[in-house]
Structure formats: structure tokens, C-alpha cells
Amino acid sequence: MRALVVDDNDAFRTLVVALLGDVADVVEQAADGQVAVQLARDLRPDLVVMDITMPRMDGISAARAILDVYPSVRFVFLSGTETAKKLSEASEYGVVIEKNVTDLRAELHAAAA
């Protein structure tokens, strides 16, 4: 499975890449949704693990743009402090995982399966 990991926090993004290592081949990383859309067009990932709130383009807008081109891409959204409305909106496009969950690795692996 080819994955794209998108988060504006470099340290957290690196952590997610490491946690996905045995279930997905992380083909690229990005720090915002706008770059993620560009990368997805070239890389055609099977899975995008993406923060919801980011600069330039948020995760939900990026998901919409990616799905317009590749409707079979699966999304896992990572949530920090989003509103209930944002969480509900993100859940329409994929799985939502809280960043502070007790076992992020297990949650990511379950969502990627």
C-alpha cells in the first residue's frame, strides 16, 4: 500500500511515517494540503494520512481535490483540536483519529487495513 502522510508539524509527521512503516510504504510527505494535492496527482497513493487543520489548504479541502482525480483513495484524518463540525465533515471522507489517542500505532494500522 502506497501512503502519503500530510501534517504541518514535522515531528508528528515523522512519527506517523515511522508508525506506518510495517503496513504501508510511505512514498511521500507534505506539510500542507496544497502540496498534498500536487503530490497525490503524481504519486497516486492508496492511502492519505492527513491532518485536518493546516496552513494554505486544510485536510478536508485537500481530500476533496484528491478525490476529484482519484476517487478510490482512502483517507485517515488526524485530529488535534477540531470542532465537532470539522470532525463530522472529515468523517464523510474517511476515518478520523485523535492525535492524542493512547495507541496511535494500533489506530493507524486498523484504519489502514
Secondary structure, 3 states (H helix, E strand, C coil): CEEEEECCCHHHHHHHHHHHCCCCEEEEEECCHHHHHHHHHHHCCCEEEEECCCCCCCHHHHHHHHHHHCCCCEEEEEECCCCHHHHHHHHCCCEEEECCCCCHHHHHHHHHC
